Amino acid sequence: MLITQAAEDEPTEKTEDDEKNWRTYIDLYGFLPLETTTEIRVMGNTNSQTQNLEDVLTPITGAFTGRVGVEYGRYGFQAHVNHGSSWISETVGSWSGDNALRDQVDNDLPGIVKDRRVTAKGKIDLDTTFNQTVVDLAARFRAGAIAKPRMEAGDVSFVGLIGARIVDATMDVDVEFENDVEYKSTSNRPGVLIPKEAKAKFERDWDESWSNTWVSPLIGMQTTYAFSDQWQAFLYLDAAGFGVSGRRDLSGTAQAGIAYTLGNSTQLSLGYKYWGLDFAGHGSDDHYDVTQHGVNLGLRLFFD
């Protein structure tokens, strides 16, 4: 009887001891967006594009995604950083032509004009630099079981989040326009009033920049269900903005997936993620809108 009672009390005592411990979670993951849709409006100019995974990964110059959480008992704090930067250099427009003026003018015009030839060529080079950093700072409260790499089958853990989302986004666009025009005579007709050869070159460059940083309230949740000692399913949702920092201010994440445990303190996860952000400041027609969805690969380290 005493041995049986001690065995029944042991899990309860262990759970109470675990609740009094500090726990640290470190999550590192890579997001592979299969489709990204972006619309940016700056100074009356709107740029919209839809990109696949290759289009997104090719111009990337830097990326970091990670989250750190600490918990004591049922309360804790977590910080989440998502940073990406890219640079694109491309020729968005080019042309060339070699047309005799005699094919373009009336037959009554003097031969001196009709015997001229115009060669023109030009291009527009566009360099775009884009940076986006999203930082989430949130207090957390847990209900249910402690989230661990190894949990008892049937255990459920729920974590609620409340805090702030800080978004910093910048875009710099440099445009260079170049046009070369060459006038050349096609005959040696005497009395030429225009030089036999003449060249003109037109160049112009300009740039536009858009930058904004805003802070929005954030709420979120994550729930974990243990299928077995090594397999878990999880669901994560968050939303921020609600029109607080701009006339349009809304962002959110939805992610679902499974996790597999290696050892006693490491997990590998595979999920599908949707991310969206729509922002327009007060008193301005400028706006920034981006949506992404794709595969999310993760690594979690647990320290108790």
Secondary structure, 3 states (H helix, E strand, C coil): CHHHHHHHHHHHHHHHHHHCCEEEEEEEEEEEEEEEEEEEEECCEEEEEEEEHHHHHCCEEEEEEEEEEEEECCEEEEEEEEEEEEEEEEEEEEEEEEEEHHHCCCCCCCHHHHCEEEEEEEEEEEEEEEEEEEEEEEEEEEEECCCCCCCCCCCEEEEEEEEEEEEEEEEEEEEEEEEEEEEEECCCCCCCCCCCEEEEEEEEEEEEEEEEEEEEEEEEEEEEEECCCCEEEEEEEEEECCCCCCCEEEEEEEEEEEEEEECCCEEEEEEEEEEEEEEECCCCCCEEEEEEEEEEEEEEEEEC
